[in-house]
Amino acid sequence: MRALILAGLSALALSACNQEPKVRTGDAVAGGARAVAMLRTAAGVDAGRATATEVAGGIRYTLDVKGLPAGTHGAHVHTVGRCDAPDFTTAGGHWNPTMAKHGTMNPQGPHEGDLPNLVVGSDGRGTLGVTVPGQTMAGLLDADGAAIVVHAGPDDLTTDPAGNSGGRIACGVFAAA
């Protein structure tokens, strides 16, 4: 009987060794693709950068901004890789391939381009890091590209189509890095 118990425990221990580690959404991907967008204001002043990095199950966005007005600002991925001043409307609307409603607090949302609000301090600097599940680098860098836009005011995270976040104050076009 003792031999049978030891054999069972040994088999259980060996089976635990053969399990693959679980990959979670947001985990780093070896050799994952990256894209970078240099942000500029309507006057052409450097306003920082955004990086999109392919991770398990989505894309991780990191924004590091400077020289922007203090306060809370909507930040979104837009469908077209163009940032023509003064109003950056050439960036199109929010990236929304699933035709969802705007906002992470909207029961019919969010757009794939909806990111959390960006908080800028009194020194004009702010950072944001977020993983958006389901996105792909191929979708981001499609034929007409994509842009990252920072808005003048906070995103209310609900109102379609843009969260009442106001005008576009900084924009950058994503390019493969």
Phi, psi and omega in degrees: 000318180299320179297322180294318178295316178297320178296319178296316179295321178296316179297319179295317179296317180293322180293328178292329179289336184271358181284135176287144176295142180283134177262129180252152175305130180100346177295147178300147177244124179302127180071017181300141181293153178225151173222146182233142175233123176272119183278141177223150174277175178299332178277000179085011181280138177301126180239015177113203183211159174233141178236135174247125183234130177292126177231170179303121175078009180172204179232137175259125177256136174231122177249138176225101186251159178211154177071019179258158180298141177299145177132191182259133185228138171293144176225129185217151169271128181252159193285342186238136179277062176218142181222068180276124177288157012266345188249358177059023179293342178294347176286352179072195180275186179293146176298119188210061183294340181267000179059036177281171173277163181285143166106134178289345177259002179272127181299340179256015182242189005257172167295157174291338180273359181283120177246163175295164177296148178258127179256124180251130181280177181296343177273003178083006182252149176201155177226154178211136174224128181206143173257130178251109181296149174087344180282154176232153177294326178297321177291320180294316184257045179289190188304322180257008174071197180206158179230158172250133183234135173253132183260164184292327184234179180288150173275129179281359175065014183223312191289127179274138010258353187224014175072019180053039185269005173081192183296167181265119186253345177208149184208147175212144181263130178287134175226140179304138181251000000 
